[in-house]
Amino acid sequence: MQDARILIMDDEARERSRIENYLAGRGYDVRAVGTVDEALTLIGRERFEVFLTDCNIPGVDALRTSDQVRKLNPHLAVIIMTSFGTIETAVKAIKAGAYDYLAKPIDLDQLVVLIERISERQNLIRENTELKERLIERYQFNEIVSTSHAMEEVLNLAGRVAASNATVLLRGESGTGKELVAKAVHYNSPRANFPLIKVNCAALPETLLESELFGHEKGAFTGASARRIGRFEAADRGTLFLDEIGELTPGMQVKLLRVLQEHEFERVGGNDTIKVDVRIIAATNRDIEKAIRDDRFREDLYYRLNVVSIVIPPLRERKEDIPGLLDHFIKKYSQENRKPVSGISAEAGDALMRYAYPGNVRELENIVERAVVLSKKGVVTTADLPIHVRTTAGDGKFAKQDLKGSLNETLDTLERGLILEALKASGGVQTRAAEKLGISERVLRYKLKKYKIGEL
């Protein structure tokens, strides 16, 4: 039995019966009528996926009928049946929203192929709708794990701004959860059923970032073999999340400012002006005010982005959230790894509460995932934690009396700790951290990779 329910409207009883009997024989649920009034009554009362209608019925305006049908059921696919003399009418109906047309006498096998194509498309639409509903449910503010007063203030502010179109600037250290808050704002906004598109402004050089944001025309530059739609166009009626906005070059800052002011842009290599309706959520872990003073960030762009500023505190300033996050991540990674890890020992919990988390929630998640994978006793113990977590005191510095293991392990632990402290003191800026440590930035990058600090 086929899933699609089909309604046929044709004033020719013989042709109507021929199509109805053929489709019914193929397992489709089919209804057939001879007038517009009958068709509209059924569409208003029952669910159909396909409406097959003749545009040659005397006194019937095919365009008007198609429009009436789509108002009753916007997802109903309309197929126009037409004779040679009315193909122009059928083409107009397609431009007005009909799915396709078939010339009479109808090729029944071709009709079935068309219905199957419609069914596939509608299944994709249904799956996409269900996915959006799950995303909306997943990113409700009450689904974000927090018990601290500081995070409750963040979520309350984010909840109030979500219903508006205001531009939001999320601020906080790397790993604090800025992207999670951005998703919650989007999926609790009137734009929730439209795209949320993310762009990492630090990931691409200026020339590629311009194409990424605004798209390009064929031949705009070497390698541009076809037109490409940019992220602004893709996010139309939805939200564009610009992560690491503080890394934009001066040239890109000017171009972004224009889009925020005018709500329009041109593709790279193009002349057509494209208008968009996009909400901007930006995020940064930089000191933007200092960048403005140093002439590295435009003040006018800052004020365009900073309509509502939400500062997400680091995990070390809201340690009340750690127990809930531990429980959440242990459950998550126990399920993902199919390991029956039920909780955490008191000693391991104490160690994790003392630790300073320079990588914030992202680092905590990384630590818990590792611990669950390594766990042998059904609970996370101190033996499952990284050495630098076990040997760190509450102020983030190393408790040397607790260091254990071989000389190489001890030296690695101390070196990793010094690097983390330098990064923390430098606000995550690797150049400054390297200067504090007295090493080159290249050596620092090697050690970040060695100690997996970049994976936090």
C-alpha positions in Angstrom: 0.0 0.0 0.0 1.4 3.4 -1.0 1.5 6.3 1.5 0.4 9.1 -0.8 -3.3 10.0 -0.8 -4.4 11.3 -4.2 -7.4 13.5 -5.2 -8.3 13.6 -8.9 -10.5 16.3 -10.4 -11.7 15.8 -14.0 -15.1 16.4 -15.5 -14.6 13.6 -18.0 -15.9 10.6 -16.2 -14.1 8.0 -18.4 -10.7 9.6 -18.0 -11.3 10.1 -14.3 -12.1 6.5 -13.8 -9.2 5.3 -15.9 -6.7 7.2 -13.7 -8.5 6.3 -10.5 -8.6 2.6 -11.2 -4.9 2.5 -12.4 -3.6 4.3 -9.3 -5.8 2.2 -6.9 -4.5 -0.9 -8.6 -1.0 0.3 -7.7 -1.9 0.5 -4.1 -2.7 4.3 -3.8 -5.5 5.7 -1.7 -7.5 7.6 -4.4 -10.5 9.8 -4.4 -12.0 11.2 -7.6 -14.4 14.1 -8.2 -15.8 16.1 -11.2 -16.2 19.6 -9.8 -14.2 22.3 -8.0 -16.6 22.5 -5.2 -16.3 18.8 -4.5 -12.6 19.0 -4.6 -12.3 22.0 -2.3 -14.7 20.4 0.2 -12.6 17.2 0.4 -9.3 19.1 0.7 -10.7 21.1 3.5 -11.9 18.0 5.3 -9.2 15.3 4.6 -5.5 15.0 4.1 -4.1 14.5 0.6 -0.6 14.6 -0.7 -1.3 15.0 -4.4 -4.1 16.9 -6.3 -4.4 15.9 -9.9 -6.6 18.5 -11.7 -7.7 19.1 -15.3 -7.3 22.7 -16.4 -9.8 22.2 -19.3 -13.0 22.1 -17.3 -15.4 24.7 -18.7 -15.8 27.7 -16.4 -12.9 26.7 -14.2 -9.9 29.0 -13.7 -6.9 26.7 -13.2 -4.8 29.4 -11.6 -7.5 30.4 -9.2 -8.2 26.8 -8.3 -4.5 26.0 -7.7 -4.3 29.1 -5.4 -7.5 28.1 -3.4 -6.1 24.5 -3.0 -2.7 25.7 -1.7 -4.4 28.1 0.8 -6.3 25.1 2.2 -3.2 22.9 2.3 0.1 24.6 1.6 1.9 21.2 1.4 -0.4 19.7 -1.2 1.4 19.0 -4.5 -0.7 20.2 -7.5 -0.3 18.4 -10.8 -2.0 20.1 -13.8 -3.5 17.9 -16.6 -3.6 19.9 -19.8 -4.3 19.5 -23.5 -2.0 21.0 -26.2 -4.0 24.3 -26.3 -3.7 25.0 -22.6 0.0 24.3 -21.9 0.6 28.0 -21.4 -2.0 28.0 -18.6 -0.3 25.0 -17.0 3.1 26.8 -17.1 1.6 29.8 -15.4 0.1 27.6 -12.8 3.6 26.1 -12.1 5.0 29.6 -11.7 2.2 30.3 -9.3 3.1 27.2 -7.1 1.8 24.1 -8.9 4.3 21.2 -8.8 4.2 20.0 -12.5 1.9 19.4 -15.5 1.2 16.4 -17.7 -0.3 16.5 -21.2 -3.5 14.5 -22.0 -4.0 11.7 -22.6 -2.1 11.0 -19.4 0.8 8.6 -19.5 -0.1 6.6 -16.4 3.5 5.2 -15.8 4.8 8.8 -16.1 2.2 9.9 -13.6 3.3 7.2 -11.1 7.0 8.3 -11.4 5.9 11.9 -10.7 3.9 10.8 -7.6 6.8 8.8 -6.3 9.0 11.9 -6.7 6.5 14.0 -4.8 6.4 11.4 -2.1 10.2 11.4 -1.7 10.2 15.2 -1.5 7.4 15.3 1.1 9.1 12.6 3.2 12.2 14.8 3.2 10.1 17.8 4.2 8.5 15.8 7.0 11.8 14.6 8.2 13.2 18.1 8.1 10.2 19.4 10.1 10.7 16.6 12.7 14.4 17.5 12.9 13.6 21.1 13.5 11.1 20.2 16.2 13.7 18.1 18.0 16.3 20.9 17.7 13.8 23.4 19.1 13.0 21.0 22.0 16.7 20.3 22.6 17.8 23.9 22.8 15.1 25.2 25.2 16.7 27.3 27.9 15.6 24.9 30.6 17.6 22.2 28.9 20.9 24.0 29.5 22.5 22.5 32.5 23.1 25.2 35.2 22.2 25.9 38.8 24.4 28.9 39.4 23.0 32.4 39.9 25.4 33.8 37.3 24.2 31.4 34.6 20.6 31.9 35.5 21.0 35.6 34.8 22.6 34.8 31.5 19.7 32.5 30.5 17.1 35.0 31.7 18.6 37.8 29.6 19.0 35.4 26.6 15.4 34.3 26.9 14.1 37.9 27.0 16.1 38.9 23.9 15.2 35.7 21.9 11.7 37.0 20.9 13.2 40.1 19.3 15.2 40.8 16.2 18.0 42.5 18.1 21.6 41.8 17.3 23.3 39.9 20.2 27.0 39.9 21.1 28.0 36.9 23.2 31.2 37.5 25.2 33.3 35.1 27.3 36.3 32.9 27.3 36.7 30.0 24.9 34.7 27.0 25.9 32.1 28.8 28.1 29.2 27.8 25.9 28.6 30.8 23.7 27.5 28.7 20.7 25.0 26.8 23.0 23.5 30.1 24.1 23.4 31.3 20.4 21.4 28.1 19.5 19.0 28.6 22.4 18.4 32.2 21.3 17.7 31.1 17.7 15.5 28.1 18.5 13.4 30.1 21.0 12.9 33.0 18.5 10.3 33.5 15.7 13.0 32.5 13.3 13.3 29.0 14.7 11.8 27.3 11.6 14.4 29.0 9.4 18.2 28.3 9.2 20.8 28.9 11.8 24.1 29.3 9.9 27.5 29.4 11.7 30.6 31.1 10.3 34.0 31.0 12.2 35.5 34.4 11.3 39.0 33.2 12.3 39.0 30.1 10.2 39.5 31.7 6.7 41.6 34.4 5.2 39.8 37.6 4.1 39.4 36.7 0.4 37.8 33.3 1.2 35.7 34.7 4.1 34.2 37.3 1.8 33.1 34.5 -0.6 31.9 32.4 2.3 29.7 35.2 3.7 28.4 36.8 0.5 28.9 34.1 -2.2 30.4 34.6 -5.6 29.6 34.6 -9.3 31.0 32.2 -11.8 34.5 33.4 -12.9 34.8 35.9 -10.0 38.3 34.5 -9.3 40.5 31.5 -10.2 38.6 28.4 -9.2 35.1 30.0 -9.2 33.7 27.5 -11.7 30.0 28.1 -10.7 27.9 30.6 -8.8 28.0 30.0 -5.0 25.4 31.1 -2.5 26.9 32.7 0.5 26.0 32.3 4.2 24.0 35.5 4.3 21.7 34.2 1.6 21.5 30.8 3.1 20.5 32.3 6.5 17.7 34.5 5.0 14.8 34.8 7.5 16.9 32.9 9.9 20.0 33.6 12.0 23.7 34.0 11.2 26.1 33.2 14.0 29.4 34.9 13.5 31.9 33.2 15.9 35.2 34.9 16.8 34.0 38.2 15.4 37.0 39.9 17.0 39.3 38.3 14.3 37.7 40.1 11.4 40.2 42.1 9.2 39.5 45.8 8.7 38.4 45.2 5.2 35.8 42.6 6.2 34.7 44.9 9.1 33.7 47.5 6.5 31.8 45.0 4.4 29.9 43.5 7.4 29.0 47.0 8.6 27.4 47.8 5.3 25.2 44.6 5.4 24.1 45.4 9.0 23.2 48.9 8.0 21.6 48.3 4.6 20.5 44.7 4.8 21.9 44.2 1.3 25.1 43.1 -0.5 26.6 41.9 -3.8 28.2 38.6 -4.4 31.9 38.6 -5.2 32.2 39.4 -8.8 28.6 40.3 -9.2 26.6 43.5 -9.7 23.1 42.5 -8.5 22.2 43.8 -5.1 20.7 41.1 -2.9 18.5 42.0 0.0 18.3 39.7 3.1 16.4 39.5 6.4 19.0 38.0 8.7 19.4 38.2 12.5 23.1 38.4 13.6 24.4 36.8 16.7 28.1 37.4 17.2 30.6 35.9 19.7 34.1 36.8 20.8 36.6 35.9 23.5 38.6 39.1 22.8 38.6 42.4 24.6 36.8 44.4 21.9 37.1 47.7 23.7 40.9 47.4 23.8 40.9 46.4 20.1 38.9 49.6 19.4 41.4 51.7 21.4 44.2 50.0 19.4 42.5 50.8 16.1 42.0 47.1 15.3 38.2 47.1 15.5 35.7 49.6 14.2 33.8 51.4 16.8 30.7 51.8 14.6 30.6 48.1 13.9 31.0 47.4 17.6 27.9 49.4 18.3 25.9 47.7 15.5 26.8 44.3 17.0 26.5 45.2 20.7 22.8 46.0 20.8 22.4 43.4 23.5 25.6 42.1 25.2 25.5 38.8 27.1 28.6 37.9 29.1 29.0 34.2 29.9 31.1 33.7 33.0 34.0 31.2 33.0 33.4 27.8 34.8 35.8 28.6 37.6 33.4 31.5 38.6 30.4 29.2 38.7 31.6 26.0 40.2 28.0 25.2 41.5 27.3 24.1 37.9 30.0 21.4 37.9 28.1 18.6 39.7 25.2 18.9 37.2 27.5 19.1 34.3 29.4 16.0 35.5 26.2 14.1 35.8 25.1 15.2 32.3 28.4 14.4 30.6 28.8 11.0 32.4 25.3 9.9 31.2 26.0 11.3 27.7 29.3 9.5 27.1 28.2 6.3 28.9 25.5 6.0 26.3 27.7 7.0 23.4 30.4 4.5 24.4 28.0 1.8 25.7 29.8 1.7 29.0 27.8 1.3 32.3 29.4 4.2 34.2 27.0 5.2 36.9 28.7 8.1 38.6 31.9 9.5 40.1 33.9 8.8 43.2 34.1 11.4 46.0 37.8 11.8 45.5 37.5 12.3 41.7 34.6 14.7 42.3 36.7 16.7 44.8 39.6 16.9 42.3 37.3 18.2 39.6 35.8 20.8 41.9 39.3 22.1 42.8 40.5 22.3 39.2 40.4 25.8 37.6 39.3 24.8 34.0 41.2 27.2 31.7 39.3 25.5 28.9 35.9 26.0 30.7 32.9 23.7 30.0 34.5 22.3 26.9 37.5 21.1 28.9 35.3 19.6 31.5 33.4 17.7 28.8 36.7 16.5 27.3 37.9 15.3 30.7 34.7 13.4 31.4 34.6 11.8 28.0 38.2 10.5 28.5 37.4 9.3 32.0 34.3 7.4 30.9 36.3 5.7 28.1 39.1 4.7 30.6 36.9 3.7 33.5 37.2 0.1 34.6 35.0 0.1 37.8 31.7 1.5 36.7 32.4 4.8 38.3 34.9 7.6 37.4 37.8 7.5 39.8 40.9 9.7 40.2 42.9 7.2 38.2 40.7 8.0 35.2 41.5 11.7 35.4 44.4 13.4 33.6 47.5 13.9 35.7 47.2 17.7 35.5 43.7 17.6 37.0 44.7 15.3 39.8 47.6 17.4 40.8 46.1 20.9 40.6 45.1 22.9 43.7 42.1 25.1 43.9 43.8 28.3 42.8 44.8 26.7 39.5 48.5 26.2 40.6 50.2 22.9 41.0 50.3 21.2 44.4 53.8 19.9 44.2 53.4 17.7 47.2 50.8 15.7 45.3 52.9 15.1 42.2 53.4 11.4 41.5 54.8 9.2 38.8 58.1 9.1 36.9 60.3 12.2 36.4 59.2 12.6 32.8 55.5 12.5 33.9 56.2 15.1 36.6 58.0 17.4 34.2 55.3 17.0 31.6 52.7 17.8 34.3 54.5 20.9 35.4 55.1 22.1 31.9 51.5 21.6 30.9 50.4 23.5 34.0 52.7 26.4 33.2 51.4 26.6 29.7 47.8 26.6 30.9 48.5 29.4 33.4 50.2 31.5 30.7 47.3 31.1 28.4 44.9 32.0 31.1 46.9 35.1 32.0 47.1 36.1 28.3 43.4 35.7 27.7 44.0 32.8 25.3 46.3 34.8 23.0 49.1 32.4 22.0 51.6 35.1 21.0 51.4 36.7 24.5 51.5 33.3 26.2 54.7 32.4 24.3 56.3 35.7 25.4 55.4 35.0 29.0 56.9 31.5 28.8 60.0 32.8 27.0 59.5 30.4 24.0 58.6 31.0 20.3 55.1 30.8 19.1 56.0 27.8 17.0 57.3 25.9 20.0 54.2 26.8 21.9 52.0 25.4 19.1 54.0 22.2 19.2 53.5 21.8 23.0 49.8 22.7 22.7 49.5 19.8 20.3 51.7 17.5 22.5 49.5 18.1 25.6 46.3 18.2 23.6 45.5 21.6 25.0 44.1 22.7 21.6 41.5 19.9 21.9 39.9 21.4 25.1 
